C-alpha cells in the first residue's frame, strides 16, 4: 500500500525468542496502530501511537511492547514469542484519527 | 468482550444480487462507523463510513443503513459482482482526537459472489 510498508512480510520464529516487526510510513501521519487479525476475531488493537514517543495499550497488549522514536517508524516487539501470538499483524496510519490506511501485513508463525 | 458483533460470518450471493451484512454495537459513545473491504493477502481498505447523525449513506453500489436506537448498522452491496468477493469488516470508534480514534472491529464477513 502506498505510503506504508511493513517488514518482514513473513516470519517463522521459535517459542521464547524475541521478534520485532516494523511499520514505516512516508505520509507524516500522526497516528499509527498495530492490530492482529485472527479468524473469527476480526482485527484487535494491540498498541497505538498518537505522536513520537506517545504510545498506549490496546485491548490485547499483553506480551507486546512498542516504540516510536521517529514519526515514520512504529515498532512492535514480542519479547518472548508464544504460539498464541501466531497471527497476521497489520499496521495502520491515520492523519486525523479517521480513515485508516493499512499496510499489507506480516504473517508471523511461532513454532 | 466483543463490542461490535457482525453477522453473518459468510454469505454466498449470485451475481446481480444484494449482499447484506449486519453489525450491532454496545457502546453508545461510538460516533464513527466505517466499513472496510479486504482481499486475500492484502490489508483492509476503507470502503464507506457513516456518522450517527444520518440514517443512510450511499456510495455507488454500497449503502450503509444506520439505526441509532437499535444500535445497529448494516452494509448493502447492490448488484453484487464477482469482484466484490472479499472479507468485509464493520468497525466503530469514539472520537478522541488527542489519543487517536481507536477502531473496534467486528469479526468479519466473507462474501462470495457467484457468476
Interface residues (C-beta under 8 A of the other chain):
Chain A: X1 X30 X31 X33 X35 X40 X41 X42 X43 X44 X45 X48 X49 X50 X56 X58 X59 X90 X92 X94 X96 X97 X98 X99 X100 X101 X102 X103 X104 X105
Chain B: X4 X6 X9 X32 X34 X36 X41 X42 X43 X44 X45 X46 X49 X89 X93 X95 X96 X97 X98 X99 X100 X101 X102 X103 X104 X105 X106 X107 X108
